[in-house]
Amino acid sequence: MPSPQRYWAVLVLMMGITLAVLDSSISNVALPTIARTLHADPATSIWIVNAYQLAIVISLLPLSSLGDIIGYRRIYLGGLALFTAASLACALSDSLLTLTAARVIQGFGAAGIMSVNTALVRVIYPYRLLGRGVSVNASVVAISTAIGPSIASAILSVATWPWLFAVNVPLGIAATLVGLRCLPRQKTEPRRFDVPSAIMNAFTFGLLIISVDGLGHGQVHPLVYLEVTAMIVIGYLFVRRQLTQAVPLLPVDLLRIPIFSLSVGTSVCSFVAQMIAFVSLPFYMQNTLGFNQVQTGLLMTPWPLVIVVIAPLSGYLSDRYSAGVLGGIGLVALSVGLALLATLPPHPAQAAIIWRMGLCGFGFGMFQSPNNRTLLSSAPRERSGGASGMLSTARLVGQSLGAALVALIFNMAPLRGTVVTLVVASSFSALAAVISLTRLGAAPKQHPAH
């Protein structure tokens, strides 16, 4: 795309992904307030968060596949419009049931945004600048993740909880209108959408997330084991069906490309490590090291701030150097940083925590952009939607497994759980580094965007 139009298109992508990522964390802060206002018990109110996440996970791959068929522009703008309308419905909800239903619809809209976001990056940027385009996306995700709780707290300090969702409406409308003018169209290859595969995908990933969450919280109810069994059976049938499809919804054709599958494995392991750290660090900082909530928030800030600085640099480097090397360096740094956090003395100086957090941010920022670039460019251009959906699915599955592992470890080792989780996170990062370095032996087959 020519530069002026490219900048407007990138702005639309930044606005959309910001809204989608913010809404996955912004409601967490308001859960107690929402529960009280709607007269719901805390356990039930968790579904305000879970419904959103579950809707995203089960629809990412079907929507990315549909993007290959009818165009990424249509899926993205449709998702953005649905997200905006559902945000208004969330703001107007007067019961837990209506709010949860609106959050499900909002999750489907967010999936439309996330499923083809990086595929559009590949269409918008020339091949020689693809790494920089991916790094912009990574920076926006990092910033949105970091500032979500702060934005929620700021809104709740001056307004009621419905405004957490109402603020999305004008931003979503503006992004949709600009996107209609600026987002590019791409050549599509019309084919029939595989509805049975989409249904099997929804059951497989939905049951995976629900059962992992149940096992992570130490539930031994027979229903959890029934969910696991159903997930395995449906998942097996799902994969078998995909192996018979010329263009499968679950991109098993892309997973046969060694560098693509290794990049997916690197992504899953690294996001497991990241989520374990993000969930357990507040408990570690407050319960083990004795810092208060404000101090904890400030001491964790260097991690996302360093990502914002490093992601553009790693994106620039990824246009010139191997993602296997860059990712390996970054993930080793992340593993070392997490291990050093786990071995802090009982009363550490704040500076000792800050530079360790910065090291973790450097490591994660150095890995993410090159890995995403390699994952995208190793897929054929006409399968950019499948690659984009797999990228987002790997992230969400990794984060879900990481959160479940924290709950499981806390149940098994209540006294030393916070330290154990950081050691486990360091181990997953080290495993991701090994997988990343393995890519040096996999011959990359690059597929330019144009």
N, C-alpha and C positions, 0 to 999 in steps of 0.2 A: 504494500500500500504506500502511496506517496506520504511524505512526512506530515503535512498538516492534518490529513484525515486520519493517519495512524495515531497521532496524539489524542484526538478526540475519541477514537475507538478504544485506546488504552484507558482513557479516563472512565469510559463506561464499564470496562471490565473491572477496574479498580473499585468503582462504586458498588457494583454488584457483589463482588466477592467480599468486600468489607461488610456489607449488610448481612450476607449469609453467615460469615464467620462470627461476627459480633453477636448475632442472635443465638448462636450455639452456646455462648457463655454469659451473655448479659442478663439472662433471666435467672441464672443461678443465685445471684446476689439478692434478687427480689423474692425468691421462693417463700421465705417466712412471712413476708408482708402479704403476698398474694394469697397464701394459705389462710391467714387470719381474715383477710377481707372476704374471701369466698367461703369461709367457714369449713375449710377442708383440713384433714389431719395431715401432718408432715409427710408421712409415708406415701399417701395417695397423691400429694402435690408433686412428688418427684416425676410423675408422668407428664408434667408440663415441660420438663426437659427431655425425658426419655422418648416421648411421642415425636418430638422434632428430630432427634437423632435417628430414631428407628425409620422414620419416613425417608430420610436422606439415604441411609444405608441400603434399603431395599429397592430404591428406584434409580440409583446412580448408573449402574450398568445398562438397564433398559433404556434410559434416556440418552446415554452416550451412543448406544447402538442406533436409536432413532435419529440422533443427530447426523450419523453417517448417511442415513436414508433420505431425510427431508431437509437437512442443512443445519449447521451449528447455530446460525443466526436465529432461526425460528425457535429452536429449543431454548436458547439463552434468553431471548426477549419474552417468550412465553413463560419461562420460569420466573423472570423478573416481574412480569405483570401479575402472575399468580401470587408470588411472594408479597407484593405490595398490597393486593386486595386482601390476602389473609392477615397481613399485619393490621389492617383496619378492623377486620373481624376480631382479632385478638384484643384490640383496644376497646372494642364495644362489648366484649364478653361479660356476662353477669353471673356465670356459674363455672365450676371446675369442668363440667362436661363440655360446655360450649367453647371454653378456652382451649381444652385439650384437642377438641376436634379442629379448631382453627389452627392450632400448632401443627397438627398432622398435615393440613393443606399447605401451611407455610413451609414445612419440611420438604414437601414435593416441589414447591417453587424453588427452594434453596438448592435442591438436587439438580433442577434444570440449569441453574447458574453454575454449580460446581462441576457438573458432568462434562460440559464442553468448554469450560473456561480456558484451559490450557490448549485445547484444540484450536480455539480462536487465536490464541497467542501465536501459534504456529502459522496461521494464515496471515496474521497482521504483520509479523516481522519477517524481513528477509532472512534467509538461512544463515548468513554470516553474523547476524545480530540476535539469533535465537536465544543464546545464553543470557544476553542482557534482558530480553523480554521475559524469560522465565524468572530471572532474578527480581524483576519488578514485582511479579506476582508473589514470589516467596516473601519479599519484604512487606507487602501489603497484608498477607496472611499473618506474619509475625507481629506486625504492629496491631492489627485488629485483635489478635489473641491476647496481647499484652494489655491493651487499654480497655478491653471489655468491662471488667469489674469497676474500673475507675469511672467510665462513662455511666454505668448503671448507678453508682453511688451519687454522682453529680446530679443525674436526673431525679433520683428519689429524694434528694435534699431540697428540691424546689417544686416537685410535682408528684402526683400519685403514679402507681405502677402502670396504668394503661398507657402512659406517655412513653414507656419503654418501647412499646410497639408502634404508637402513633407517629413517632419521629421518623419511622421508616417510610411513611406514606409519601411525603413531598420529595424525599430523596429518590425513592423508587420511581415515582412518576417522572422526575427530571431525567433519571438515567434511561428510562424506557424511551422517552421522546428523543433524546440525543442518539440513543442506540439505533432507532429506526432510520436515522439519517446517515449514521457513520459506520455501523458494523458491516463488515464485508459479507458478500455471498460467495459460496464456493460450489464447484461442480459436485453434484451428488450422483450416486449410482442407485437409482430406484430399485427396490426389491421389497418383498413382503416382510413385514415386521413379525418376528417370531413370538407370538403371544404366549404359547405354552412355556417357552423358555423364560419369559419375563415373570410368569407366575411362579415357576420353580425357583428362579433366582430370589424372588421376594421371600418365599418360605425358607430357603436355605440360609440366607444372610440374616433374616429376621430371627429365626430360631437360634442361629449361632450367637447373636448378640444377647438375646434373652437368656439362653442357657448358660453362657459364660458369665453373665452378670449374676445369675442365681448361684452358680458354683463358687464364684468369687466371694459372695457374701456368706458362704458356709451353709447354704440351704441343702438339706438332704431329703427334701420332699420328693416323693415318687414322680410328681409332675415334672420336676427338673430333669430326671433321668429319661422320662418319656420325651421331653423336648430334645434332648441330646440324640436319642435314638432316631426320632423323626428327622432331625437335621442331617444325620449321617445317611439315612436311606434316601431322602429326597435329594441331598447333595450328590450322592453317587449316580442317581438317575439323571440329574441335571448335567453332570459332567459327561456322562455317556451320550446324552443327546447332543451336547456341544461338539463332540468329536465327529459327529455325522454331518454337521452343518458346514457349508462352504464358507460362510462368514458368521461365525458364532457370536452369540450375545456375550457369553463369558469368553474373553479373547484367548482361547487356548491356542489359536493359530499364532498369536503374538508371543505367547509364553513358550512356544517352541524356538523362538529366537533367543539364543543363550544370553546375550547382553541385556535383552528386555527382561527376561525372567530374573536374572541376577539383580537388576535395578529394582524390580518389584520386591524381591527378598530383602535387599538393603533398606528399602523404604519402610517395610513392615517392621523390621527389627529396630530401626532407629526411632520410629514413632512409638513403639512399645517403651523404649528407654526414655523418650521425652515425656510421655504421659505418666509413667511411674514417678519420674522426678517431680513433675509439676503437681501431682496429687499428694505425694508424700512429703515434699519439702516444707510446706507450711506446718505440718505436724512436727516435723523434725526441728524446725526453727523455734517453734513455740514450746512444745512439750519437752524436748531434749535439751535445747540450747538456751531456753528461757527468754526469748525475745517476744515482744508484744505484736499485735496484728499490724500496726503501722510500720514498725521496724522490719517485720517480715516482708511486707510488700515492697518497701524501699530496697531491702537487701537482695530481693529476687529480680529487681528491675534491670540490673546489668545484663542478664541473660538475653532478654528480647532486644534491648538497646544495641548490644553488640551485633546481633543478627541483622538488624537494620543497616548497620555499617558494612558488615562483611558480605551480605548476600549480593549486592551489586558487584563487589570485587570478585567474588567467586564466579558470578555469572560472566563477567568479562574474561576471566581466566579459562572458563569452560569452553569458550569459543576457540581456545588455543591449545589446551592441555587435556589429558585424559581424565574423565570423570572417576575412573578407578583410583588414580593417584590422589586427586583432589578430595574425593570422598573418603578414601582411606585415611589421609592426614586429618581431615576434620573429625571423623568418627573416633580415631585414636585419641585426639584431643578431648572430645566429649567424654570418652571412657575414663581418661585420666582425671578430668575435672570432677566427675561424679565420685570416683574412688577417693579423691582428696577431700571432697565434702563429707564422705562417710567417715573419714578418719580425723575429723576436726576434734580438738580437745574440748572438754566440758564447758569452758568459758573462753571462746575464741574472740580475737579482736575482729571488729567489723571489717577492717581492710582485708583480713585473711579470707573472709567469706566473699567479699566483693570480687577479688581477682579470680577466685575459683568459679564464681558464677559467670564472670566474663570469659573464662576459658571454655566453659560449657557452651556459651553463646557463640564464641568463635568457631568451635567444632561443629555445632549444628548448622550455623550459617555457611561454613565452608563446604559442607556436604550437600545441602538441599538443592541449590540451583544446578550444579553440574549433574546431579543424579536425575533431576526432573528433565533436564535438557536431553540427556542420553536416552532416557525412557521414551520421550516423545520422538526424537529423531531416528530411533532404531525401528520405528513402526512405519509401514508404507503410508504415504500421504492420505490415501483414501480410508485408512483405518485410524486416523487421528482421533476420532471420537472414542473408539474403543480404548486407545492408549490413554486418553484424558480421563475416561471413566475409571480405568484401572488404577491410575495414579491417585485419584481421590479415594477410591475404595481401599487401596493399600494404606493410605493415611488413616482413614476412619477405623478400619479393622485393627490396625496397630494401636491406635489410641484406646479403643474399646478393650482390647486384651490387656493393655497396660493398666487401665483403671481397675479391671477385674483382678489382676495380679496383686495390686496394692491391697484391695479388700481381703483377698485370700491370705496374704502374708500377715496382715494385721490380725486376722483371726487366729492364725497358727502361732504367731510370735508377738503377743501383745506388748511385751516389755521392750524387746529390741527390734520391733517391726520397722521403725523408721530407718534405722541403720541398715537393716537387711534389705529393704527396698532399694536403697541407693546402691548397694553392692550388686543386686540383681540388675538394676538399670545399667550400671557400668558394664556388666557382663553382656547384656544385649547389645550395647553400643560396640563392644569389642567384637562380638559376632558379626554385627553389621559391617565393621571395618574389614574383617576377613572376607566377607562376601563381596564387598566393594573392590578389594584388591584382586579378587579372583577374576574380575572383569578384564584385567590386563591380558589374560590368556584367551579371552573371547573376542573374535574378530568383529568389530562393529560394522554393521551394514547400514550406512547412513542414507536416509531418504529425504532429500531437500524438500522444503515447503513449496517451492515454486519450480 
